[in-house]
Amino acid sequence: MYEALVALLDKEGATYRVIDHPAEGRSDQVAAIRGTEPGQGAKAMLCKSKDDARLILCILPGDQKLDFKKVAAAAQIKKATLASPEEAMRETGCVIGAIPPFVFSPAIALIVDPGLIARFDEIAFNAGRLDKSIVLASADYVRIAQPLLEPLCA
């Protein structure tokens, strides 16, 4: 996943930097290690529809909590829940905490809380691994990932 991310960002001419660090998946802890604000962290949470198991990768600021009613509304489903760690690994190839804010599968919808992009010129995220982060220009993220921008935070 890390190699795929770097290749995508290079191909798209993105402004980014890579930070090597001790393995960490918690938003507040990894922000301190990166030297970024907790809210700059693009927290990725893989959710699914309780009705038909549709998958939604929800991205929100690292200092916020996910509101499942807002996820359901944004994804136009009745009810949303978190995918299990096993489902997350199977669908993204990453452990919880290492999932980047990009989707590489047409089976996964990508929804980003606009507050993440509005608050910071750069976002930070674990790059498919718990020991590597990428800090990426917010404008480049939106241009490349092309997410649906909808409120997701509690």
Chimera marker file (.cmm) of the C-alpha trace (Angstrom):
<marker_set name="trace">
<marker id="1" x="0.000" y="0.000" z="0.000" r="1" g="1" b="0" radius="0.5"/>
<marker id="2" x="2.791" y="2.432" z="0.891" r="1" g="1" b="0" radius="0.5"/>
<marker id="3" x="4.451" y="1.963" z="-2.508" r="1" g="1" b="0" radius="0.5"/>
<marker id="4" x="1.112" y="2.384" z="-4.308" r="1" g="1" b="0" radius="0.5"/>
<marker id="5" x="0.442" y="5.641" z="-2.436" r="1" g="1" b="0" radius="0.5"/>
<marker id="6" x="3.850" y="7.132" z="-3.212" r="1" g="1" b="0" radius="0.5"/>
<marker id="7" x="3.548" y="6.095" z="-6.872" r="1" g="1" b="0" radius="0.5"/>
<marker id="8" x="0.091" y="7.715" z="-7.101" r="1" g="1" b="0" radius="0.5"/>
<marker id="9" x="1.248" y="10.945" z="-5.443" r="1" g="1" b="0" radius="0.5"/>
<marker id="10" x="4.342" y="11.144" z="-7.660" r="1" g="1" b="0" radius="0.5"/>
<marker id="11" x="2.313" y="10.463" z="-10.812" r="1" g="1" b="0" radius="0.5"/>
<marker id="12" x="-0.157" y="13.205" z="-9.858" r="1" g="1" b="0" radius="0.5"/>
<marker id="13" x="2.581" y="15.736" z="-8.986" r="1" g="1" b="0" radius="0.5"/>
<marker id="14" x="1.438" y="16.085" z="-5.385" r="1" g="1" b="0" radius="0.5"/>
<marker id="15" x="3.252" y="18.131" z="-2.752" r="1" g="1" b="0" radius="0.5"/>
<marker id="16" x="4.018" y="15.746" z="0.114" r="1" g="1" b="0" radius="0.5"/>
<marker id="17" x="6.665" y="14.463" z="2.473" r="1" g="1" b="0" radius="0.5"/>
<marker id="18" x="7.234" y="11.081" z="4.111" r="1" g="1" b="0" radius="0.5"/>
<marker id="19" x="7.951" y="10.731" z="7.820" r="1" g="1" b="0" radius="0.5"/>
<marker id="20" x="9.460" y="7.531" z="9.221" r="1" g="1" b="0" radius="0.5"/>
<marker id="21" x="8.543" y="6.979" z="12.877" r="1" g="1" b="0" radius="0.5"/>
<marker id="22" x="7.970" y="4.301" z="15.520" r="1" g="1" b="0" radius="0.5"/>
<marker id="23" x="4.870" y="2.204" z="14.817" r="1" g="1" b="0" radius="0.5"/>
<marker id="24" x="1.764" y="3.980" z="16.107" r="1" g="1" b="0" radius="0.5"/>
<marker id="25" x="-1.882" y="3.883" z="15.093" r="1" g="1" b="0" radius="0.5"/>
<marker id="26" x="-3.590" y="6.185" z="17.612" r="1" g="1" b="0" radius="0.5"/>
<marker id="27" x="-4.378" y="9.626" z="16.204" r="1" g="1" b="0" radius="0.5"/>
<marker id="28" x="-3.213" y="11.690" z="19.182" r="1" g="1" b="0" radius="0.5"/>
<marker id="29" x="0.014" y="9.728" z="19.671" r="1" g="1" b="0" radius="0.5"/>
<marker id="30" x="1.058" y="9.715" z="16.019" r="1" g="1" b="0" radius="0.5"/>
<marker id="31" x="0.339" y="13.460" z="15.700" r="1" g="1" b="0" radius="0.5"/>
<marker id="32" x="2.830" y="14.137" z="18.492" r="1" g="1" b="0" radius="0.5"/>
<marker id="33" x="5.405" y="11.917" z="16.784" r="1" g="1" b="0" radius="0.5"/>
<marker id="34" x="4.849" y="13.630" z="13.401" r="1" g="1" b="0" radius="0.5"/>
<marker id="35" x="4.920" y="17.129" z="14.871" r="1" g="1" b="0" radius="0.5"/>
<marker id="36" x="1.465" y="17.887" z="13.444" r="1" g="1" b="0" radius="0.5"/>
<marker id="37" x="-1.771" y="19.020" z="15.059" r="1" g="1" b="0" radius="0.5"/>
<marker id="38" x="-4.129" y="16.192" z="16.109" r="1" g="1" b="0" radius="0.5"/>
<marker id="39" x="-6.862" y="17.656" z="13.854" r="1" g="1" b="0" radius="0.5"/>
<marker id="40" x="-4.544" y="17.486" z="10.827" r="1" g="1" b="0" radius="0.5"/>
<marker id="41" x="-4.586" y="13.726" z="11.003" r="1" g="1" b="0" radius="0.5"/>
<marker id="42" x="-6.840" y="12.147" z="8.410" r="1" g="1" b="0" radius="0.5"/>
<marker id="43" x="-8.463" y="9.484" z="10.593" r="1" g="1" b="0" radius="0.5"/>
<marker id="44" x="-9.690" y="6.672" z="8.336" r="1" g="1" b="0" radius="0.5"/>
<marker id="45" x="-12.537" y="4.507" z="9.578" r="1" g="1" b="0" radius="0.5"/>
<marker id="46" x="-13.905" y="1.727" z="7.398" r="1" g="1" b="0" radius="0.5"/>
<marker id="47" x="-17.648" y="1.485" z="7.846" r="1" g="1" b="0" radius="0.5"/>
<marker id="48" x="-20.296" y="-0.691" z="6.300" r="1" g="1" b="0" radius="0.5"/>
<marker id="49" x="-24.014" y="-0.633" z="5.749" r="1" g="1" b="0" radius="0.5"/>
<marker id="50" x="-25.917" y="-2.848" z="8.169" r="1" g="1" b="0" radius="0.5"/>
<marker id="51" x="-28.376" y="-3.614" z="5.359" r="1" g="1" b="0" radius="0.5"/>
<marker id="52" x="-26.292" y="-4.643" z="2.379" r="1" g="1" b="0" radius="0.5"/>
<marker id="53" x="-22.658" y="-4.604" z="3.593" r="1" g="1" b="0" radius="0.5"/>
<marker id="54" x="-21.705" y="-1.696" z="1.305" r="1" g="1" b="0" radius="0.5"/>
<marker id="55" x="-18.336" y="-0.307" z="2.378" r="1" g="1" b="0" radius="0.5"/>
<marker id="56" x="-17.586" y="3.331" z="3.125" r="1" g="1" b="0" radius="0.5"/>
<marker id="57" x="-14.164" y="4.714" z="4.020" r="1" g="1" b="0" radius="0.5"/>
<marker id="58" x="-14.877" y="7.683" z="6.271" r="1" g="1" b="0" radius="0.5"/>
<marker id="59" x="-12.143" y="10.284" z="6.736" r="1" g="1" b="0" radius="0.5"/>
<marker id="60" x="-12.370" y="12.831" z="9.530" r="1" g="1" b="0" radius="0.5"/>
<marker id="61" x="-10.039" y="15.056" z="11.537" r="1" g="1" b="0" radius="0.5"/>
<marker id="62" x="-8.002" y="13.041" z="14.029" r="1" g="1" b="0" radius="0.5"/>
<marker id="63" x="-9.373" y="15.025" z="16.964" r="1" g="1" b="0" radius="0.5"/>
<marker id="64" x="-13.033" y="14.304" z="16.115" r="1" g="1" b="0" radius="0.5"/>
<marker id="65" x="-15.463" y="11.415" z="16.650" r="1" g="1" b="0" radius="0.5"/>
<marker id="66" x="-17.512" y="9.718" z="13.943" r="1" g="1" b="0" radius="0.5"/>
<marker id="67" x="-21.308" y="10.142" z="13.911" r="1" g="1" b="0" radius="0.5"/>
<marker id="68" x="-22.835" y="6.990" z="12.403" r="1" g="1" b="0" radius="0.5"/>
<marker id="69" x="-26.120" y="8.771" z="11.632" r="1" g="1" b="0" radius="0.5"/>
<marker id="70" x="-24.206" y="11.280" z="9.509" r="1" g="1" b="0" radius="0.5"/>
<marker id="71" x="-22.328" y="8.429" z="7.811" r="1" g="1" b="0" radius="0.5"/>
<marker id="72" x="-25.643" y="6.771" z="6.949" r="1" g="1" b="0" radius="0.5"/>
<marker id="73" x="-27.067" y="10.042" z="5.608" r="1" g="1" b="0" radius="0.5"/>
<marker id="74" x="-23.968" y="10.795" z="3.522" r="1" g="1" b="0" radius="0.5"/>
<marker id="75" x="-23.824" y="7.255" z="2.115" r="1" g="1" b="0" radius="0.5"/>
<marker id="76" x="-27.603" y="7.125" z="1.604" r="1" g="1" b="0" radius="0.5"/>
<marker id="77" x="-28.026" y="3.980" z="3.667" r="1" g="1" b="0" radius="0.5"/>
<marker id="78" x="-30.282" y="3.174" z="6.627" r="1" g="1" b="0" radius="0.5"/>
<marker id="79" x="-27.644" y="2.307" z="9.234" r="1" g="1" b="0" radius="0.5"/>
<marker id="80" x="-23.848" y="2.312" z="9.353" r="1" g="1" b="0" radius="0.5"/>
<marker id="81" x="-21.474" y="0.439" z="11.608" r="1" g="1" b="0" radius="0.5"/>
<marker id="82" x="-17.727" y="-0.081" z="11.797" r="1" g="1" b="0" radius="0.5"/>
<marker id="83" x="-16.209" y="-2.865" z="9.748" r="1" g="1" b="0" radius="0.5"/>
<marker id="84" x="-14.378" y="-5.443" z="11.846" r="1" g="1" b="0" radius="0.5"/>
<marker id="85" x="-10.560" y="-5.414" z="11.965" r="1" g="1" b="0" radius="0.5"/>
<marker id="86" x="-10.624" y="-8.561" z="9.818" r="1" g="1" b="0" radius="0.5"/>
<marker id="87" x="-12.893" y="-6.936" z="7.218" r="1" g="1" b="0" radius="0.5"/>
<marker id="88" x="-10.715" y="-3.819" z="7.196" r="1" g="1" b="0" radius="0.5"/>
<marker id="89" x="-7.592" y="-5.893" z="6.555" r="1" g="1" b="0" radius="0.5"/>
<marker id="90" x="-9.284" y="-7.958" z="3.846" r="1" g="1" b="0" radius="0.5"/>
<marker id="91" x="-10.779" y="-4.937" z="2.042" r="1" g="1" b="0" radius="0.5"/>
<marker id="92" x="-7.922" y="-2.417" z="2.372" r="1" g="1" b="0" radius="0.5"/>
<marker id="93" x="-4.850" y="-4.582" z="2.922" r="1" g="1" b="0" radius="0.5"/>
<marker id="94" x="-4.090" y="-2.538" z="6.046" r="1" g="1" b="0" radius="0.5"/>
<marker id="95" x="-4.462" y="-2.963" z="9.778" r="1" g="1" b="0" radius="0.5"/>
<marker id="96" x="-6.694" y="-0.538" z="11.681" r="1" g="1" b="0" radius="0.5"/>
<marker id="97" x="-4.710" y="2.650" z="12.265" r="1" g="1" b="0" radius="0.5"/>
<marker id="98" x="-2.676" y="2.277" z="9.061" r="1" g="1" b="0" radius="0.5"/>
<marker id="99" x="-5.496" y="2.736" z="6.528" r="1" g="1" b="0" radius="0.5"/>
<marker id="100" x="-4.723" y="5.766" z="4.343" r="1" g="1" b="0" radius="0.5"/>
<marker id="101" x="-7.433" y="8.213" z="3.212" r="1" g="1" b="0" radius="0.5"/>
<marker id="102" x="-7.508" y="6.799" z="-0.321" r="1" g="1" b="0" radius="0.5"/>
<marker id="103" x="-9.501" y="3.971" z="-1.867" r="1" g="1" b="0" radius="0.5"/>
<marker id="104" x="-8.066" y="1.596" z="-4.424" r="1" g="1" b="0" radius="0.5"/>
<marker id="105" x="-11.210" y="-0.519" z="-4.781" r="1" g="1" b="0" radius="0.5"/>
<marker id="106" x="-14.417" y="0.398" z="-6.615" r="1" g="1" b="0" radius="0.5"/>
<marker id="107" x="-16.278" y="-1.503" z="-3.871" r="1" g="1" b="0" radius="0.5"/>
<marker id="108" x="-15.427" y="1.184" z="-1.285" r="1" g="1" b="0" radius="0.5"/>
<marker id="109" x="-16.993" y="4.659" z="-1.276" r="1" g="1" b="0" radius="0.5"/>
<marker id="110" x="-14.830" y="7.521" z="0.013" r="1" g="1" b="0" radius="0.5"/>
<marker id="111" x="-16.445" y="10.218" z="2.155" r="1" g="1" b="0" radius="0.5"/>
<marker id="112" x="-14.426" y="13.002" z="3.802" r="1" g="1" b="0" radius="0.5"/>
<marker id="113" x="-15.627" y="15.430" z="6.444" r="1" g="1" b="0" radius="0.5"/>
<marker id="114" x="-15.000" y="18.885" z="4.902" r="1" g="1" b="0" radius="0.5"/>
<marker id="115" x="-13.720" y="20.170" z="8.246" r="1" g="1" b="0" radius="0.5"/>
<marker id="116" x="-10.501" y="18.236" z="7.704" r="1" g="1" b="0" radius="0.5"/>
<marker id="117" x="-9.717" y="20.131" z="4.511" r="1" g="1" b="0" radius="0.5"/>
<marker id="118" x="-11.041" y="23.501" z="5.698" r="1" g="1" b="0" radius="0.5"/>
<marker id="119" x="-8.920" y="23.642" z="8.854" r="1" g="1" b="0" radius="0.5"/>
<marker id="120" x="-5.471" y="22.808" z="7.489" r="1" g="1" b="0" radius="0.5"/>
<marker id="121" x="-3.372" y="23.376" z="4.360" r="1" g="1" b="0" radius="0.5"/>
<marker id="122" x="-1.854" y="19.919" z="4.881" r="1" g="1" b="0" radius="0.5"/>
<marker id="123" x="-3.259" y="16.623" z="6.111" r="1" g="1" b="0" radius="0.5"/>
<marker id="124" x="-1.239" y="13.811" z="7.693" r="1" g="1" b="0" radius="0.5"/>
<marker id="125" x="-1.916" y="10.086" z="7.661" r="1" g="1" b="0" radius="0.5"/>
<marker id="126" x="-0.380" y="6.684" z="8.203" r="1" g="1" b="0" radius="0.5"/>
<marker id="127" x="0.598" y="5.476" z="4.766" r="1" g="1" b="0" radius="0.5"/>
<marker id="128" x="-0.575" y="1.878" z="4.796" r="1" g="1" b="0" radius="0.5"/>
<marker id="129" x="1.899" y="1.137" z="7.583" r="1" g="1" b="0" radius="0.5"/>
<marker id="130" x="2.032" y="2.112" z="11.234" r="1" g="1" b="0" radius="0.5"/>
<marker id="131" x="5.659" y="3.270" z="10.909" r="1" g="1" b="0" radius="0.5"/>
<marker id="132" x="5.366" y="5.628" z="7.915" r="1" g="1" b="0" radius="0.5"/>
<marker id="133" x="3.284" y="8.766" z="7.547" r="1" g="1" b="0" radius="0.5"/>
<marker id="134" x="2.660" y="11.099" z="4.673" r="1" g="1" b="0" radius="0.5"/>
<marker id="135" x="1.971" y="14.811" z="5.073" r="1" g="1" b="0" radius="0.5"/>
<marker id="136" x="0.128" y="15.948" z="1.936" r="1" g="1" b="0" radius="0.5"/>
<marker id="137" x="-1.170" y="19.291" z="0.686" r="1" g="1" b="0" radius="0.5"/>
<marker id="138" x="-4.930" y="19.317" z="1.327" r="1" g="1" b="0" radius="0.5"/>
<marker id="139" x="-5.689" y="20.681" z="-2.149" r="1" g="1" b="0" radius="0.5"/>
<marker id="140" x="-3.697" y="17.842" z="-3.729" r="1" g="1" b="0" radius="0.5"/>
<marker id="141" x="-5.539" y="15.313" z="-1.577" r="1" g="1" b="0" radius="0.5"/>
<marker id="142" x="-8.967" y="16.497" z="-2.748" r="1" g="1" b="0" radius="0.5"/>
<marker id="143" x="-7.801" y="16.715" z="-6.369" r="1" g="1" b="0" radius="0.5"/>
<marker id="144" x="-6.359" y="13.188" z="-6.397" r="1" g="1" b="0" radius="0.5"/>
<marker id="145" x="-8.759" y="11.275" z="-4.116" r="1" g="1" b="0" radius="0.5"/>
<marker id="146" x="-11.925" y="13.013" z="-5.400" r="1" g="1" b="0" radius="0.5"/>
<marker id="147" x="-13.918" y="12.202" z="-2.247" r="1" g="1" b="0" radius="0.5"/>
<marker id="148" x="-17.523" y="12.969" z="-1.510" r="1" g="1" b="0" radius="0.5"/>
<marker id="149" x="-17.370" y="15.851" z="0.989" r="1" g="1" b="0" radius="0.5"/>
<marker id="150" x="-20.076" y="15.457" z="3.638" r="1" g="1" b="0" radius="0.5"/>
<marker id="151" x="-20.250" y="16.119" z="7.405" r="1" g="1" b="0" radius="0.5"/>
<marker id="152" x="-19.287" y="13.009" z="9.388" r="1" g="1" b="0" radius="0.5"/>
<marker id="153" x="-18.310" y="14.283" z="12.823" r="1" g="1" b="0" radius="0.5"/>
<marker id="154" x="-20.305" y="14.064" z="16.038" r="1" g="1" b="0" radius="0.5"/>
<link id1="1" id2="2" r="1" g="1" b="0" radius="0.2"/>
<link id1="2" id2="3" r="1" g="1" b="0" radius="0.2"/>
<link id1="3" id2="4" r="1" g="1" b="0" radius="0.2"/>
<link id1="4" id2="5" r="1" g="1" b="0" radius="0.2"/>
<link id1="5" id2="6" r="1" g="1" b="0" radius="0.2"/>
<link id1="6" id2="7" r="1" g="1" b="0" radius="0.2"/>
<link id1="7" id2="8" r="1" g="1" b="0" radius="0.2"/>
<link id1="8" id2="9" r="1" g="1" b="0" radius="0.2"/>
<link id1="9" id2="10" r="1" g="1" b="0" radius="0.2"/>
<link id1="10" id2="11" r="1" g="1" b="0" radius="0.2"/>
<link id1="11" id2="12" r="1" g="1" b="0" radius="0.2"/>
<link id1="12" id2="13" r="1" g="1" b="0" radius="0.2"/>
<link id1="13" id2="14" r="1" g="1" b="0" radius="0.2"/>
<link id1="14" id2="15" r="1" g="1" b="0" radius="0.2"/>
<link id1="15" id2="16" r="1" g="1" b="0" radius="0.2"/>
<link id1="16" id2="17" r="1" g="1" b="0" radius="0.2"/>
<link id1="17" id2="18" r="1" g="1" b="0" radius="0.2"/>
<link id1="18" id2="19" r="1" g="1" b="0" radius="0.2"/>
<link id1="19" id2="20" r="1" g="1" b="0" radius="0.2"/>
<link id1="20" id2="21" r="1" g="1" b="0" radius="0.2"/>
<link id1="21" id2="22" r="1" g="1" b="0" radius="0.2"/>
<link id1="22" id2="23" r="1" g="1" b="0" radius="0.2"/>
<link id1="23" id2="24" r="1" g="1" b="0" radius="0.2"/>
<link id1="24" id2="25" r="1" g="1" b="0" radius="0.2"/>
<link id1="25" id2="26" r="1" g="1" b="0" radius="0.2"/>
<link id1="26" id2="27" r="1" g="1" b="0" radius="0.2"/>
<link id1="27" id2="28" r="1" g="1" b="0" radius="0.2"/>
<link id1="28" id2="29" r="1" g="1" b="0" radius="0.2"/>
<link id1="29" id2="30" r="1" g="1" b="0" radius="0.2"/>
<link id1="30" id2="31" r="1" g="1" b="0" radius="0.2"/>
<link id1="31" id2="32" r="1" g="1" b="0" radius="0.2"/>
<link id1="32" id2="33" r="1" g="1" b="0" radius="0.2"/>
<link id1="33" id2="34" r="1" g="1" b="0" radius="0.2"/>
<link id1="34" id2="35" r="1" g="1" b="0" radius="0.2"/>
<link id1="35" id2="36" r="1" g="1" b="0" radius="0.2"/>
<link id1="36" id2="37" r="1" g="1" b="0" radius="0.2"/>
<link id1="37" id2="38" r="1" g="1" b="0" radius="0.2"/>
<link id1="38" id2="39" r="1" g="1" b="0" radius="0.2"/>
<link id1="39" id2="40" r="1" g="1" b="0" radius="0.2"/>
<link id1="40" id2="41" r="1" g="1" b="0" radius="0.2"/>
<link id1="41" id2="42" r="1" g="1" b="0" radius="0.2"/>
<link id1="42" id2="43" r="1" g="1" b="0" radius="0.2"/>
<link id1="43" id2="44" r="1" g="1" b="0" radius="0.2"/>
<link id1="44" id2="45" r="1" g="1" b="0" radius="0.2"/>
<link id1="45" id2="46" r="1" g="1" b="0" radius="0.2"/>
<link id1="46" id2="47" r="1" g="1" b="0" radius="0.2"/>
<link id1="47" id2="48" r="1" g="1" b="0" radius="0.2"/>
<link id1="48" id2="49" r="1" g="1" b="0" radius="0.2"/>
<link id1="49" id2="50" r="1" g="1" b="0" radius="0.2"/>
<link id1="50" id2="51" r="1" g="1" b="0" radius="0.2"/>
<link id1="51" id2="52" r="1" g="1" b="0" radius="0.2"/>
<link id1="52" id2="53" r="1" g="1" b="0" radius="0.2"/>
<link id1="53" id2="54" r="1" g="1" b="0" radius="0.2"/>
<link id1="54" id2="55" r="1" g="1" b="0" radius="0.2"/>
<link id1="55" id2="56" r="1" g="1" b="0" radius="0.2"/>
<link id1="56" id2="57" r="1" g="1" b="0" radius="0.2"/>
<link id1="57" id2="58" r="1" g="1" b="0" radius="0.2"/>
<link id1="58" id2="59" r="1" g="1" b="0" radius="0.2"/>
<link id1="59" id2="60" r="1" g="1" b="0" radius="0.2"/>
<link id1="60" id2="61" r="1" g="1" b="0" radius="0.2"/>
<link id1="61" id2="62" r="1" g="1" b="0" radius="0.2"/>
<link id1="62" id2="63" r="1" g="1" b="0" radius="0.2"/>
<link id1="63" id2="64" r="1" g="1" b="0" radius="0.2"/>
<link id1="64" id2="65" r="1" g="1" b="0" radius="0.2"/>
<link id1="65" id2="66" r="1" g="1" b="0" radius="0.2"/>
<link id1="66" id2="67" r="1" g="1" b="0" radius="0.2"/>
<link id1="67" id2="68" r="1" g="1" b="0" radius="0.2"/>
<link id1="68" id2="69" r="1" g="1" b="0" radius="0.2"/>
<link id1="69" id2="70" r="1" g="1" b="0" radius="0.2"/>
<link id1="70" id2="71" r="1" g="1" b="0" radius="0.2"/>
<link id1="71" id2="72" r="1" g="1" b="0" radius="0.2"/>
<link id1="72" id2="73" r="1" g="1" b="0" radius="0.2"/>
<link id1="73" id2="74" r="1" g="1" b="0" radius="0.2"/>
<link id1="74" id2="75" r="1" g="1" b="0" radius="0.2"/>
<link id1="75" id2="76" r="1" g="1" b="0" radius="0.2"/>
<link id1="76" id2="77" r="1" g="1" b="0" radius="0.2"/>
<link id1="77" id2="78" r="1" g="1" b="0" radius="0.2"/>
<link id1="78" id2="79" r="1" g="1" b="0" radius="0.2"/>
<link id1="79" id2="80" r="1" g="1" b="0" radius="0.2"/>
<link id1="80" id2="81" r="1" g="1" b="0" radius="0.2"/>
<link id1="81" id2="82" r="1" g="1" b="0" radius="0.2"/>
<link id1="82" id2="83" r="1" g="1" b="0" radius="0.2"/>
<link id1="83" id2="84" r="1" g="1" b="0" radius="0.2"/>
<link id1="84" id2="85" r="1" g="1" b="0" radius="0.2"/>
<link id1="85" id2="86" r="1" g="1" b="0" radius="0.2"/>
<link id1="86" id2="87" r="1" g="1" b="0" radius="0.2"/>
<link id1="87" id2="88" r="1" g="1" b="0" radius="0.2"/>
<link id1="88" id2="89" r="1" g="1" b="0" radius="0.2"/>
<link id1="89" id2="90" r="1" g="1" b="0" radius="0.2"/>
<link id1="90" id2="91" r="1" g="1" b="0" radius="0.2"/>
<link id1="91" id2="92" r="1" g="1" b="0" radius="0.2"/>
<link id1="92" id2="93" r="1" g="1" b="0" radius="0.2"/>
<link id1="93" id2="94" r="1" g="1" b="0" radius="0.2"/>
<link id1="94" id2="95" r="1" g="1" b="0" radius="0.2"/>
<link id1="95" id2="96" r="1" g="1" b="0" radius="0.2"/>
<link id1="96" id2="97" r="1" g="1" b="0" radius="0.2"/>
<link id1="97" id2="98" r="1" g="1" b="0" radius="0.2"/>
<link id1="98" id2="99" r="1" g="1" b="0" radius="0.2"/>
<link id1="99" id2="100" r="1" g="1" b="0" radius="0.2"/>
<link id1="100" id2="101" r="1" g="1" b="0" radius="0.2"/>
<link id1="101" id2="102" r="1" g="1" b="0" radius="0.2"/>
<link id1="102" id2="103" r="1" g="1" b="0" radius="0.2"/>
<link id1="103" id2="104" r="1" g="1" b="0" radius="0.2"/>
<link id1="104" id2="105" r="1" g="1" b="0" radius="0.2"/>
<link id1="105" id2="106" r="1" g="1" b="0" radius="0.2"/>
<link id1="106" id2="107" r="1" g="1" b="0" radius="0.2"/>
<link id1="107" id2="108" r="1" g="1" b="0" radius="0.2"/>
<link id1="108" id2="109" r="1" g="1" b="0" radius="0.2"/>
<link id1="109" id2="110" r="1" g="1" b="0" radius="0.2"/>
<link id1="110" id2="111" r="1" g="1" b="0" radius="0.2"/>
<link id1="111" id2="112" r="1" g="1" b="0" radius="0.2"/>
<link id1="112" id2="113" r="1" g="1" b="0" radius="0.2"/>
<link id1="113" id2="114" r="1" g="1" b="0" radius="0.2"/>
<link id1="114" id2="115" r="1" g="1" b="0" radius="0.2"/>
<link id1="115" id2="116" r="1" g="1" b="0" radius="0.2"/>
<link id1="116" id2="117" r="1" g="1" b="0" radius="0.2"/>
<link id1="117" id2="118" r="1" g="1" b="0" radius="0.2"/>
<link id1="118" id2="119" r="1" g="1" b="0" radius="0.2"/>
<link id1="119" id2="120" r="1" g="1" b="0" radius="0.2"/>
<link id1="120" id2="121" r="1" g="1" b="0" radius="0.2"/>
<link id1="121" id2="122" r="1" g="1" b="0" radius="0.2"/>
<link id1="122" id2="123" r="1" g="1" b="0" radius="0.2"/>
<link id1="123" id2="124" r="1" g="1" b="0" radius="0.2"/>
<link id1="124" id2="125" r="1" g="1" b="0" radius="0.2"/>
<link id1="125" id2="126" r="1" g="1" b="0" radius="0.2"/>
<link id1="126" id2="127" r="1" g="1" b="0" radius="0.2"/>
<link id1="127" id2="128" r="1" g="1" b="0" radius="0.2"/>
<link id1="128" id2="129" r="1" g="1" b="0" radius="0.2"/>
<link id1="129" id2="130" r="1" g="1" b="0" radius="0.2"/>
<link id1="130" id2="131" r="1" g="1" b="0" radius="0.2"/>
<link id1="131" id2="132" r="1" g="1" b="0" radius="0.2"/>
<link id1="132" id2="133" r="1" g="1" b="0" radius="0.2"/>
<link id1="133" id2="134" r="1" g="1" b="0" radius="0.2"/>
<link id1="134" id2="135" r="1" g="1" b="0" radius="0.2"/>
<link id1="135" id2="136" r="1" g="1" b="0" radius="0.2"/>
<link id1="136" id2="137" r="1" g="1" b="0" radius="0.2"/>
<link id1="137" id2="138" r="1" g="1" b="0" radius="0.2"/>
<link id1="138" id2="139" r="1" g="1" b="0" radius="0.2"/>
<link id1="139" id2="140" r="1" g="1" b="0" radius="0.2"/>
<link id1="140" id2="141" r="1" g="1" b="0" radius="0.2"/>
<link id1="141" id2="142" r="1" g="1" b="0" radius="0.2"/>
<link id1="142" id2="143" r="1" g="1" b="0" radius="0.2"/>
<link id1="143" id2="144" r="1" g="1" b="0" radius="0.2"/>
<link id1="144" id2="145" r="1" g="1" b="0" radius="0.2"/>
<link id1="145" id2="146" r="1" g="1" b="0" radius="0.2"/>
<link id1="146" id2="147" r="1" g="1" b="0" radius="0.2"/>
<link id1="147" id2="148" r="1" g="1" b="0" radius="0.2"/>
<link id1="148" id2="149" r="1" g="1" b="0" radius="0.2"/>
<link id1="149" id2="150" r="1" g="1" b="0" radius="0.2"/>
<link id1="150" id2="151" r="1" g="1" b="0" radius="0.2"/>
<link id1="151" id2="152" r="1" g="1" b="0" radius="0.2"/>
<link id1="152" id2="153" r="1" g="1" b="0" radius="0.2"/>
<link id1="153" id2="154" r="1" g="1" b="0" radius="0.2"/>
</marker_set>
